[in-house]
Amino acid sequence: MALMPNARNAAKFANSIVWFLDRRIRAMCAVITFTRPPGRFSTSLLLRCTFGFVRSSSSSTRCGISAKHLEREIGVTYKTAWRMFHRIRELLMGDDGGPFDGTVEIDETYVGGKRRGRSGRPNPTETKKSPVLGMVQRGSDGKPGRVYAVKVPDVKAVSLLPRVESRVLPSSMIYTDELHSYKGLGSRGYFHSRINHSQGVYVMGDVHTNSIEGFWNLVKNGIRGSHHMVSAKYLQSYLDEYCYRYNHRHDATPMFLGLLHRIEKYPSVA
């Protein structure tokens, strides 16, 4: 309400947004193209899709919206809405945070098709589910926590530990479950404590992985409720969107304006 106290100011604000988007998004037209037929999105179509995306993102639930929702809202085909959604996620919602330190929770999960009659971790021969590694830096000194999630080929130590080292600073306190792949964290310069879920233990003082598991619930509920399913090929872009929402959930700037700021920083394309 402070931004638009009356109808006149609201109209000025909307016009300035349209001008701003039209100026900045022209640079993106060169990299967002149709597969068939060849050519580029028109600036007006790109503007409508981008504006619909940021407006819907700023007003929808924390689980996000689907391409079908965008198709109905802005009046384009599903193919166009999906293509634009995917490219905007790539361009505007990639990781923009620094490394984690302090207290970090690490956990892995699987996203994908159902395993009928089975539970627990899939064995290496199963291909329906995609493994994902997640890390949450717990909030401290009044600062909210941050999350990072990345699709990995498997949950072996050779796949997980290098990604932890690239994201978490040495001497950090790391909490994980009992997965054997995390065993080498102590020898790599980290303080490491485990919580043994297989024994029915989920919290032991400060030792737990509840924050990252709560994030997994957001991701999976969002995919089931809004998208129904995602392919392994494009899973990372969906993870980036949920990480962006989580990391900016306490921003003083509304998500709508935050995304516009990301557009402004996007480098021009000749």
Buried (B, 14 or more C-beta within 10 A) or exposed (E): EEEEEEEEEEEEEEEEBEEEBBEBBBBBBEEBEEEEEEEBBEBEBBBBBBBBBBBBBBEBEEBBBBBBBBBEBBEBEEEBBBBBBBBBBBBBBEBEEEBBBBBBBBBBBBBBEEEEEEEEBBEEEEEEBBBBBBBBBBBEEEEBBBBBBBBBEEBEBEBBBEBBBEBBBEEBBBBBBEBEBBBBBEEBEBEBBBBEBEEEBBEEEEBBBBBBBEBBEBBBEBBEEBBEEBEBEBBBBBBBBBBBBBBBEEEEEBBBBBBBEBBEEBEEEE
